[in-house]
Amino acid sequence: MAEPATSSTKTTRPSGISSRYLTDPDEIIRVLKIFRDQRADLQLRFEQDIGVYKAKVLDLKNKFMLLEDIQPRDGLAHLRAQKPFSLSGRTEGIYIHNIGNIAQKADSERGLPYFHVALPQSLLYQQRRRAARFRLPLRVEANGAQLLLFRQGSDDTPITGRIIDISAGGCRAEFAGVLAPPVETDEVLEGCAITVPNLLELHSKGTVRHASINAERQVTTCGIEFTEMHVTDRRRLEQFIQAISKRTQ
């Protein structure tokens, strides 16, 4: 594999794919969320070690990325010893690369280890794609897959909608009638809860990414991004998405 460009200016590869270095934390988070949502492998290379290790982004919290599923397992010792490492990854046409990372904290949830690594200050980046969304199987949808929204400034009664499709990064849902006050793009939600009977239950903070009203059908459709959730809920969501993906394939 060719070494990444070292210049911080925008370059163009022979294939016409542009490359640039991201330094804005919000941009870096958005890119890493794609790897999280796709459950895409990151390759880790530790200093003074010829081995190549794999890891996955579990989540992004408080200026840290949480890395899990380290393979081979002896990579766990390198991370616990805070050995510097580079990371790179490819998914859905995206390539990222950076150096000088250190696991600043080791943690575990239900016996599964994960590591807190500070967000990169600079990240080589190419292209971008969204997480794949999956429609719920008819049997699951008919069972009553619901999304409950808790909006700022409203009482404790949530708005209940029907889940249309879902991804590791968010979902699309349909609500009866015209919501009052109307849902707006980039509206921050106090919280949202997903309930799929006997299959999935989780809670997350959320942000409305798009909303539309169908006057003829008298329904409001919203796209919600899951912005923050507990590690346990994140793993539940990932397992659910993987199960739907296998059925689709």
SULKANOR-V244282 format. One record per backbone hydrogen bond with DSSP energy under -0.5 kcal/mol. CO is the residue of the C=O (numbers start at 1). NH is the residue of the N-H. E is the energy in kcal/mol with one decimal. If there is no record, write none. Layout:
co=CO nh=NH e=E
co=CO nh=NH e=E
This chain:
co=11 nh=19 e=-2.1
co=13 nh=16 e=-2.2
co=17 nh=13 e=-1.9
co=18 nh=127 e=-0.6
co=19 nh=11 e=-1.8
co=20 nh=22 e=-0.5
co=20 nh=125 e=-2.5
co=22 nh=123 e=-1.9
co=23 nh=25 e=-0.5
co=24 nh=28 e=-2.3
co=25 nh=29 e=-2.5
co=26 nh=30 e=-2.1
co=27 nh=31 e=-2.0
co=28 nh=32 e=-2.4
co=29 nh=33 e=-2.1
co=30 nh=34 e=-1.0
co=31 nh=34 e=-0.7
co=31 nh=35 e=-1.2
co=32 nh=36 e=-2.3
co=33 nh=37 e=-3.3
co=34 nh=38 e=-2.2
co=35 nh=39 e=-0.7
co=35 nh=40 e=-1.9
co=36 nh=39 e=-0.8
co=40 nh=57 e=-0.5
co=41 nh=90 e=-0.5
co=42 nh=44 e=-0.5
co=42 nh=55 e=-1.9
co=43 nh=88 e=-1.6
co=44 nh=53 e=-2.7
co=45 nh=86 e=-2.5
co=46 nh=49 e=-1.3
co=53 nh=44 e=-3.2
co=54 nh=71 e=-2.5
co=55 nh=42 e=-3.0
co=56 nh=58 e=-0.8
co=56 nh=68 e=-2.7
co=59 nh=66 e=-3.1
co=61 nh=64 e=-1.5
co=63 nh=119 e=-2.3
co=64 nh=61 e=-2.3
co=65 nh=67 e=-0.6
co=65 nh=117 e=-2.6
co=66 nh=58 e=-3.4
co=66 nh=59 e=-0.9
co=67 nh=115 e=-2.4
co=68 nh=56 e=-2.6
co=71 nh=54 e=-3.9
co=72 nh=75 e=-1.9
co=73 nh=76 e=-1.9
co=74 nh=77 e=-0.5
co=74 nh=78 e=-1.0
co=75 nh=79 e=-2.1
co=76 nh=80 e=-2.6
co=77 nh=81 e=-1.9
co=78 nh=83 e=-2.2
co=79 nh=82 e=-1.6
co=84 nh=47 e=-2.1
co=85 nh=101 e=-2.6
co=86 nh=45 e=-2.0
co=87 nh=98 e=-2.2
co=88 nh=43 e=-3.6
co=89 nh=96 e=-2.1
co=91 nh=94 e=-2.2
co=94 nh=91 e=-1.7
co=95 nh=126 e=-1.4
co=96 nh=89 e=-1.8
co=97 nh=124 e=-2.5
co=98 nh=87 e=-2.6
co=101 nh=85 e=-2.0
co=102 nh=104 e=-0.8
co=102 nh=118 e=-0.7
co=105 nh=116 e=-3.0
co=107 nh=114 e=-2.6
co=109 nh=112 e=-1.5
co=111 nh=113 e=-0.6
co=112 nh=109 e=-2.0
co=113 nh=69 e=-0.6
co=114 nh=107 e=-2.9
co=115 nh=67 e=-2.4
co=115 nh=117 e=-0.6
co=116 nh=104 e=-2.3
co=116 nh=105 e=-1.0
co=117 nh=65 e=-3.2
co=123 nh=22 e=-3.0
co=124 nh=97 e=-1.3
co=125 nh=20 e=-1.9
co=126 nh=95 e=-1.1
co=134 nh=166 e=-2.2
co=137 nh=141 e=-2.9
co=138 nh=142 e=-2.8
co=139 nh=143 e=-0.8
co=141 nh=144 e=-1.5
co=141 nh=145 e=-0.8
co=144 nh=146 e=-0.7
co=145 nh=163 e=-1.9
co=146 nh=195 e=-2.4
co=147 nh=149 e=-0.5
co=147 nh=161 e=-2.7
co=148 nh=193 e=-2.2
co=149 nh=151 e=-0.6
co=149 nh=159 e=-2.3
co=150 nh=190 e=-1.8
co=150 nh=191 e=-1.5
co=151 nh=154 e=-1.4
co=156 nh=158 e=-0.6
co=158 nh=160 e=-0.5
co=159 nh=149 e=-2.7
co=161 nh=147 e=-2.2
co=162 nh=174 e=-2.6
co=164 nh=136 e=-1.1
co=165 nh=172 e=-2.4
co=166 nh=134 e=-2.6
co=169 nh=226 e=-2.6
co=170 nh=167 e=-3.1
co=171 nh=224 e=-3.2
co=172 nh=164 e=-3.3
co=172 nh=165 e=-1.3
co=173 nh=222 e=-2.7
co=174 nh=162 e=-2.8
co=175 nh=220 e=-2.9
co=177 nh=179 e=-0.6
co=184 nh=187 e=-1.8
co=187 nh=208 e=-2.7
co=188 nh=152 e=-0.6
co=189 nh=206 e=-0.8
co=191 nh=150 e=-2.9
co=192 nh=204 e=-2.5
co=193 nh=148 e=-2.9
co=194 nh=202 e=-1.8
co=195 nh=146 e=-2.7
co=195 nh=197 e=-0.5
co=196 nh=199 e=-2.7
co=196 nh=200 e=-2.6
co=200 nh=196 e=-3.3
co=202 nh=194 e=-2.4
co=204 nh=192 e=-2.8
co=205 nh=227 e=-1.9
co=205 nh=228 e=-1.0
co=206 nh=189 e=-2.9
co=207 nh=209 e=-0.5
co=207 nh=225 e=-2.9
co=208 nh=186 e=-3.6
co=210 nh=223 e=-2.8
co=212 nh=221 e=-2.8
co=213 nh=215 e=-0.8
co=214 nh=218 e=-1.9
co=214 nh=219 e=-1.4
co=218 nh=177 e=-3.1
co=219 nh=214 e=-2.9
co=220 nh=175 e=-3.3
co=221 nh=212 e=-2.3
co=222 nh=173 e=-2.5
co=222 nh=224 e=-0.5
co=223 nh=209 e=-3.2
co=223 nh=210 e=-1.1
co=224 nh=171 e=-2.1
co=225 nh=207 e=-1.7
co=225 nh=227 e=-0.8
co=228 nh=205 e=-2.9
co=230 nh=234 e=-2.5
co=231 nh=235 e=-2.2
co=232 nh=236 e=-2.0
co=233 nh=237 e=-2.5
co=234 nh=238 e=-2.3
co=235 nh=239 e=-2.3
co=236 nh=240 e=-2.0
co=237 nh=241 e=-2.7
co=238 nh=242 e=-2.4
co=239 nh=243 e=-1.9
co=240 nh=244 e=-2.2
co=241 nh=245 e=-2.7
co=242 nh=246 e=-2.0
co=243 nh=247 e=-1.7
co=244 nh=248 e=-2.3
co=245 nh=249 e=-2.3
